[in-house]
């Protein structure tokens, strides 16, 4: 359940996306309950069926770590140090920052090396892992490849609307234990 109490009201922490592919595949009932300050209530529901794109075997369930360079993003407040990421079969990247913070990013990856990032999945993770790199994050496309045991993430030529995310995700990641 997601509760939004601050104007403007929006799902998934103001301006981020509801990415249905991170739900378990199958049938779901989505509903919204609205309560006005005068006590009027309204509800709307929709039945949806979701599928989940497969995650390439080179990424699924794998964890990687990356030492971010200093000053990689002049307009961001991202801590320098070792970042850890793990690609879940559920289409969610879980990451830990160098200061012990946690976060998530919805993604789709193709076996052809395209990685699409959709922003945080604040509505399916514990409160301490909510939030993202920017507000809102927007959609970004990157390239991925495996070189030996390392994962290389690079810009795809499209601008990421969130420079902090690009600053963290771009680079060479080593397998983490």
C-alpha positions as CSV (number, residue, x, y, z in Angstrom):
1,X,0.0,0.0,0.0
2,X,1.2,3.5,-0.8
3,X,-0.1,6.6,1.1
4,X,0.5,10.1,-0.3
5,X,-0.4,13.0,2.0
6,X,1.5,15.9,0.5
7,X,0.4,18.1,-2.4
8,X,0.7,17.5,-5.3
9,X,-0.6,13.9,-4.7
10,X,1.1,11.3,-6.9
11,X,2.0,7.7,-6.7
12,X,5.5,6.4,-5.8
13,X,6.9,9.4,-4.1
14,X,6.0,12.4,-6.2
15,X,6.6,12.0,-9.9
16,X,8.0,8.6,-10.1
17,X,6.5,5.7,-12.1
18,X,4.4,2.7,-11.3
19,X,6.3,0.0,-13.1
20,X,3.9,-3.0,-13.3
21,X,6.6,-5.5,-14.4
22,X,8.0,-5.6,-10.9
23,X,4.8,-7.1,-9.6
24,X,4.6,-10.8,-9.5
25,X,3.3,-12.1,-12.9
26,X,-0.4,-12.7,-12.9
27,X,-3.7,-11.0,-12.0
28,X,-3.8,-8.0,-9.7
29,X,-6.5,-5.7,-8.4
30,X,-5.4,-2.1,-8.4
31,X,-7.4,0.4,-6.4
32,X,-7.3,4.0,-5.3
33,X,-9.0,5.5,-2.3
34,X,-9.4,9.2,-2.1
35,X,-10.5,11.2,0.9
36,X,-11.1,14.9,0.7
37,X,-10.5,17.3,3.7
38,X,-14.3,17.6,4.0
39,X,-14.6,13.8,4.5
40,X,-15.9,12.8,1.1
41,X,-14.5,9.4,-0.1
42,X,-14.2,7.8,-3.5
43,X,-12.7,4.5,-4.7
44,X,-11.8,3.3,-8.1
45,X,-10.5,-0.2,-9.0
46,X,-9.1,-2.0,-12.1
47,X,-8.1,-5.6,-12.7
48,X,-4.8,-6.0,-14.5
49,X,-2.6,-8.9,-15.6
50,X,1.1,-8.4,-15.5
51,X,4.0,-10.2,-17.1
52,X,7.7,-9.8,-16.2
53,X,10.5,-9.6,-18.8
54,X,13.2,-12.1,-18.2
55,X,16.5,-10.8,-16.8
56,X,19.6,-11.9,-18.7
57,X,21.5,-14.7,-16.9
58,X,24.6,-12.6,-16.7
59,X,22.8,-10.2,-14.5
60,X,20.0,-12.1,-12.7
61,X,20.8,-12.5,-9.0
62,X,24.3,-11.2,-9.5
63,X,25.9,-8.6,-7.2
64,X,28.5,-6.1,-8.3
65,X,30.5,-3.3,-6.6
66,X,31.9,-0.1,-8.0
67,X,34.3,2.6,-6.6
68,X,32.8,5.9,-7.8
69,X,35.3,8.6,-8.7
70,X,35.3,11.8,-6.8
71,X,33.4,14.8,-8.4
72,X,31.6,12.7,-11.0
73,X,28.6,14.9,-10.9
74,X,28.9,18.6,-10.1
75,X,25.2,19.1,-9.5
76,X,24.6,16.0,-7.3
77,X,25.1,15.1,-3.6
78,X,26.0,11.5,-4.0
79,X,28.6,10.0,-1.6
80,X,31.9,8.9,-3.1
81,X,33.1,5.4,-2.3
82,X,32.0,1.8,-3.0
83,X,28.5,1.3,-4.3
84,X,27.0,-2.2,-4.4
85,X,24.2,-3.2,-6.8
86,X,22.3,-6.5,-7.3
87,X,20.0,-7.3,-10.2
88,X,16.8,-9.1,-9.0
89,X,14.8,-11.5,-11.1
90,X,11.8,-9.2,-10.2
91,X,13.2,-6.4,-12.3
92,X,14.5,-4.4,-9.4
93,X,18.1,-3.3,-8.8
94,X,18.8,-3.0,-5.1
95,X,21.7,-0.9,-4.2
96,X,23.7,0.2,-1.1
97,X,25.6,3.4,-1.1
98,X,29.0,4.0,0.6
99,X,27.3,5.5,3.8
100,X,25.0,2.5,4.3
101,X,22.0,3.9,2.6
102,X,19.8,1.7,0.5
103,X,17.7,2.2,-2.6
104,X,16.0,0.5,-5.6
105,X,15.7,1.1,-9.3
106,X,13.2,-0.6,-11.6
107,X,14.9,-2.0,-14.7
108,X,14.6,-4.0,-17.8
109,X,17.6,-5.5,-19.5
110,X,18.0,-7.2,-22.9
111,X,20.5,-9.9,-23.8
112,X,21.6,-7.4,-26.5
113,X,23.1,-5.1,-23.9
114,X,20.4,-2.5,-23.3
115,X,19.5,-1.5,-19.8
116,X,16.5,0.7,-19.2
117,X,16.1,2.3,-15.8
118,X,12.7,3.5,-14.6
119,X,13.3,5.0,-11.2
120,X,12.8,3.9,-7.6
121,X,10.3,1.3,-6.5
122,X,9.5,3.0,-3.2
123,X,6.1,1.3,-3.0
124,X,7.5,-2.3,-2.7
125,X,10.5,-1.8,-0.3
126,X,10.9,-0.9,3.4
127,X,10.8,2.8,4.2
128,X,14.6,2.9,4.8
129,X,15.2,1.8,1.2
130,X,12.8,4.3,-0.4
131,X,13.8,7.2,-2.6
132,X,15.9,7.7,-5.6
133,X,18.7,9.7,-7.1
134,X,16.5,12.6,-8.2
135,X,12.9,13.7,-7.8
136,X,11.5,12.6,-10.2
137,X,14.1,10.2,-11.7
138,X,12.6,9.7,-15.2
139,X,13.5,7.0,-17.6
140,X,17.1,6.4,-18.8
141,X,18.7,4.0,-21.2
142,X,22.2,2.6,-20.7
143,X,24.3,-0.1,-22.3
144,X,25.7,-3.1,-20.3
145,X,28.3,-5.7,-21.1
146,X,30.3,-8.3,-19.3
147,X,34.0,-8.2,-19.7
148,X,35.6,-11.2,-18.0
149,X,33.8,-11.2,-14.7
150,X,33.3,-7.4,-14.7
151,X,30.1,-5.5,-15.6
152,X,30.5,-2.4,-17.6
153,X,27.6,0.1,-17.6
154,X,27.8,3.0,-20.1
155,X,25.7,5.9,-21.4
156,X,23.7,5.0,-24.5
157,X,23.8,8.4,-26.1
158,X,20.5,9.5,-24.5
159,X,20.6,12.0,-21.7
160,X,19.6,10.7,-18.3
161,X,17.2,13.2,-16.7
162,X,18.8,12.4,-13.4
163,X,22.6,13.2,-13.4
164,X,23.1,11.6,-9.9
165,X,21.9,8.2,-11.2
166,X,24.1,8.4,-14.3
167,X,27.1,9.3,-12.1
168,X,26.6,6.3,-9.9
169,X,25.6,3.7,-12.5
170,X,28.2,4.5,-15.2
171,X,31.5,2.6,-14.9
172,X,33.0,-0.8,-14.3
173,X,31.7,-3.0,-11.6
174,X,33.5,-6.0,-10.1
175,X,31.6,-9.1,-8.8
176,X,30.8,-8.7,-5.1
177,X,31.0,-11.5,-2.6
